[in-house]
Amino acid sequence: MKNLETANRCLNCKNARCVSACPIHTPIPEVILDYKEGRYEQAGKRLFDNNPLSAICSIVCPHEKQCRGNCIRGIKGEPVDFPAIENEISMHYLKHVHFTEKRIHNQRVGIIGGGPAGITIALQLAQKGYPVTIFDAHPRIGGVLRYGIPDFRLPRTILDLLEEKLLELGVKIRPNTLIGPVLTIDRLLEDGYDALFIGTGVWNPRTLNIPGESLGNVHYAIDYLKDPEVYQLGKKVAVIGAGDVAMDAARTASRHGCDVTILYRKGKENISATEAELQGAINDGVKFVFYKIPKACSEEGMIVADCEVVMDADGHPQSVEKADSDHLFACDSIIIAVSQLPKNNIVRNTTGLETGKNGLLIADEDGKTTRVGVFASGDVVTGAKTVVKAVKYAQHVAGEIEAYLQAKAQ
């Protein structure tokens, strides 16, 4: 138990603030008590049953805003590092637990997209005895976890272990299968799928809508992170954006030998990336230039304007451009990281599915879309959110799918 000393610092609060601050209400005091008393398997099962992606959330969650950031110990000193304990327990559990397929029901469930939401629902329904098939457009499941977060931040071995557990439960996986153009929602329903879940995430980059975005030295972060090895970025790189994806792209390029600068239209205090990601970028040698508005991309670099931040009538910070301040930030390549939108492969080829703002699928709080028997959750419904929130929503939707199947069977 390499984190026993850390665990011994836990005060085992009755009304634990760390639990209240966790979106999925991880039973932290109980897990730590199991850990301290050597009940490794029980602690691991407790975490997995509460959150099947606990091994991942222990790494990628914004802990400074959740468990660790709300630990009572942190008021006058160092908070208890529960994510380190959670990761140790969760990894041990995934490596040692073995599931077996238990086919209880004959109603088949199709899951479109093997990201956080899809994996969560597949695990829950398969454990309850439903035959499940995952369709994923990529070679391996994981979605944004595998193709959007660098391996140095989230080891792929965790995703491989989760895939192994899915296979043990009898889940079928169809890789490199894009639902929409060839295999449609209609065809899946015709082939006997009793319920479908859409969790395809958001893979279309949001553009800056400025001149020069089609030039050969301009790339989008969500594309770059899928396979950084194939990109020839040159020596100097500018990254536009200051969220987690921007930090991941900047850190990846820096680790590939590039001199990387993040250009941001606001100040450091307005950066939306987690503190851990920001500090990681700084440690990796990424530079920052603030109060720059992107105006155009060129083969010589990024045309930016100076700006200042002022408060609007509602008290929100707004970047206001300074007159006659356009100038060139010289660089070899530009990486744009200003959020993502969903692709429309499924909607374009399916009747009865409606989308709302920014192309996001319309689904109610139970995950029901505008087509009967088709459910959705995760980023394709809410836009890009944290993994733990995707898991929480998906767990609820899994229960709604089960209720739908039970009612259908009567």
N, C-alpha and C positions, 0 to 999 in steps of 0.2 A: 504494500500500500504506500505508493510514493507520495501521496498527498495527505498522509495521516496527520502530520503536524498542522497543515492548513485546516483540516476537518476539525481538529481539536479546538480551534479558535471559535467555532460556531457556538452561539449562545442558546441554540435550540428555542428560539422565541416562540411563544404560544400564538401570537398574532404576527407572524413573520412578514415583514415588509417586503422581503425578497420574493415571497410567493405572490403577494398582491401585485407586485410590479411585473411579474412574468405573464405574458399574454395567454399562456396555456396553463398557468397555475401549477407549475412543477412542484411536487411535494418535497421541497428542499430539506427541511429539518428531518423528515422521516428517512430520506435517502442518505443523508449524512450520518444519521444514527445507525442505519444498516451497515454503512461503510465502516464506521468506527468499530462496530462489533463483529466485523468479519463476515457479514451476510452479503457477500458479493453478488451472488445470483439473484437474491431477492431485491437488492438495490437496482440491479440491471433490469430486472423484469418490471419493477415499479416505474423506472424511467421510460422503458420501451412502451409499456401499456399506456402511459400518459402521453408520450410523444415518440412515435417510432423513428423519428429523425433526430433524436436527442444527441446522437454523436455528432451530427452536422451542426445543430443549433449551438452546441457547446463551443463551436469555433466561430460561426458567422453571425450570431446574434449581436445586436448592439448592447452588450452587457453593461456598459456604463450607464445606460438608461433603464436597465431592467434589474436583474438579480443583484449583481455586484454593486451597481450604483445606488441601490436602496438598502444595502446591508447596514444594520445598526452599528456595526463595528467601524464603518467608514466615517461616522460623524466625527470621531476624535482620532482616528488612526486609519490603518489599512483595512479595507473590507475583506471579508472571507472570499477567496477566489474559488467560488463554486464551479464556474465553467471548467476549471482544470480537473476538479473532482468528477464532474459529470462526464467529461471526455474519457477519463480513465475507466470509469465504471461502464460506460456505454460501449466502448471499444472492446473491453473484456467480454461483455455480454454477447455482442455480435459475433465475436470469434468463437465462442463456445456453445451458444445455444443452437439447437438443431430442430427445425420444424418438420412436420410431415403433412402431406396433402390429406385433407379430409373432405371429400366430395359429398356434401349432404344435400345440396340443392342442384337442380338441373337448369335453372335459369342462368343464362350466360350474360356476362357483363363485359362490355368493351370499353377500354380506357384509352383515350386518344391523347397522347402526350405523357412521357415518362419523367416529368419533372417532380418537384416536391409534392404537389397536390395529387398527381397521378400515382406516385409511389405509395403515399399515405392511404389512399382509397383502395388501391390494389391489396395492400397488406391487410387492411381491416376486413374487406369482403372475403378475401381468400381464407383468412383465419376462421371466418364464419361458415366456410364450406361452399362458397359460390365459385364456379369456374370463371376465371378472369383472363382476358387477353389484353396486353398493352401494345398499342401501335405507336411507334416513335419514328419521327422523320430522320433521326440521327442514327449513327451506327451503334451507339450505346445509350442506355437510359441514363437519366440524371438531369436532362434539360439544362437549365441555367447553372445548376450546381456543377455540372461537368464541363459545359462549353462556355460558361460565362464567368466563372471564378477560377483564377489561376491555381494550378496544382500546389504552388508553394504556400498558398493560403488554405486551401481545402484539398487534402490528399485524395486522389482518386480511389485509393484502396478502400475508403469508407463506402463509396458508391458501389464498388465491386462486391463488398460484403452484403450490402442491402439487396443487390441483384441476386446474389446467391441465396438469400433468405426467400426472396420471391419465387425462385425456381424450386426450392424445397417445398413451398406451399402449393406447387403445381401451376403457378401463373405462367401462361404462355407469353412470349415476347416476340413481336415482329419488328425488327429493326429496319431502318431505311425505308419506312413505309409512310408516305405522306397521304393522309386522308384528305379527300377533296377532289382532286383532278381525276383520279382513276378509281380508287375505292371511295365511294361516297357514303355519307350517313344513311341514305336510303338503302344502299346495297347491304350495309351492315345489319340494318333492321330486317331486311328481306332474308338475310342468311341466318336469322334466328337469335340475334342479340336482343335480350329482353330489356336492357337498359344500357345507355351509353353515357360516358362522362367525358367532357372536354376540358382538358387542362394543358393547352398548348402554349401557354406563356405569351410573352411579348418579344418578338424577334425582329420586327422591322424597326430600324433606327429612326428616331425623329431627326429631321433635317434642320439645319439652321436657316434654310431658305435664303441663302445669300449667293452672289455670283461665285463661280469657281468650284462648287462642290463636286463636280464631275471630273475634275482634273486627276491625273494619274498619281499625284502625291497626296491625295486626300482619302482618308479611310474612316469608317465608322467603328467605334470601339466594340460594339457587340459582334461585329464580323471579325475584327482583329483578334479578339480573345478566343474565338473558336479554334484558331490554328496559327499562332503567332510566328511559327517557324517559316511559313511560306512568304512572309512579308519582308521586303527590302526597304527599310525605312530611312536608311542613310545615317548620318552622324547626329543630327540635331532634330528633335521632334517637339512639336507643340501639341498639347492636349487641351481641348476646349471643354470645360465642364469641371465640376468639383464634387460630384457624388461618388458613391462607392465604385461604380463602373469606371468612372474617369480615373480614380486612384488605381484600380486594378490594371487598367490599360497602361497608365504611366509607369507603374512599378514593373510591369512585364517588359515594356520597352527598355526601361533602365537596366533591368537584369539581362537584357540582350545587348548591352553595350552602348545604348544611345544616351545622348545628353538630352534630358527631358525637362520641359517647362510646362507647367499648367497655367493657362491663361483664364482668368475668372473675372466676371463683370462686377463682382461685389468684393467685400473684404474677407479676411481670414475668419472673422467671427460668424460669417454667414455660410461657411462651407457646410454642405449637407451630409458629407461623408461622416462615418463614425470616427470617433477619436482614435480608435485603434488603426483604422485604415489611413487616416491622415498621418499619424505618427509613423506608420509603416512606410508611407511614401517618402517622408522626410528622411527616415533611416536609409532608404534605398537611393538617396541622392537626388530625388526629384526637386526641382526648383518651382517657385510660385511667383507669378506676377499678377497683381490684383488691379481691379478697376479698369479692365480692358473689355471693350465691346467688339466682338468679331464683326467685320464689315464685308470682307471678301477673302476668298482663298486665291492664291496665285502660285505659280511655279517657284517663285522666290521665297514664299512664306505666307504668313497670315497678315492681312491688312486689318488693323485694329484702331479703335478710337479710345481716347481717354474718357473716363466718366467719373461721376461722383454719385453717391447713394443718398437719396432723400426719402423722407417718409411721405406716403400718399395720405389721402383723407382718412383712410381706415387704419393708419398707423403701420402699414406694411412697407418695407424698404424697396425702393425702385431705383434702378440704375438710369441716370440721366447723362446723355452724351454731351461732352464739351465741344463747343463749336471749333471747327478747323483744327482738329487734333488727330486726324487720320495719319497713321504711319505704318511702316512695315516692321513686323517681327520676323526676322529672317530665320528660316528653318528648311530642312530637307523634306519633312513630311508633317502632315497635320492629321490628328486623330480626333474625331468629333464624338463626344460622349454627353449628350443632352437628353437622355431618356429614350425609351422604346415604345413602340406600338404593336398591336397584334397583327399577324398576317391574316389575309381574308380567304385563304384556300378553302376552308370548310364552308364559310358563310356563302361565298360566291357560287358554290356547287350544291347548296342545300336549300330546299324550300322550308319556310316556317321558322327559321332562326333569325332573330332580330338583333341588331347591334345598336348601341347608343353612342355616346360621346367618344370620339377618338377611335371608333371601331371596336370598342370593348363589347363583349357579348352581354346581352341583357339576361340577368338571372335574379330571382328573388333571394331572400335571405336563406332559403333552404336549398339553393343551388338549382332550382327548376328554371330551365330556359323557356322560351316561347313555343317550344315543340315538346309535346308529351313524350316522356320517356328519355329525354335528353337533358342531362344535368351538366353544370359547369361551375368551376370555382378557380381560385388562384389568380395569377396576374392577368389572365385573359378576360377576367371579369372586373377585377378591382384596379388594374394597372399594377406596376411594379411595387411590391410590398416585401416585408421581411419574410424569411422562410418560416419562422415560427407562427406568424399570422396565417400563412398559407396552409400550414398543417392544421391549425385550429379550425379554420373554415372547412377544410377538407374532411376532417373527422365528423363534423356536423352533417355535411353533405352525404358522407358514407351512410350515416344512419337514415337519412331521408331516402337514399336509393334502396336500402334494405326494406324500408316501410313500403315503398312503391312496389317492389317485387313481391312482397308478402300479400299486398292488396290485389295485385294482378293475378296471383296464383289462386285466389279464392273463387 
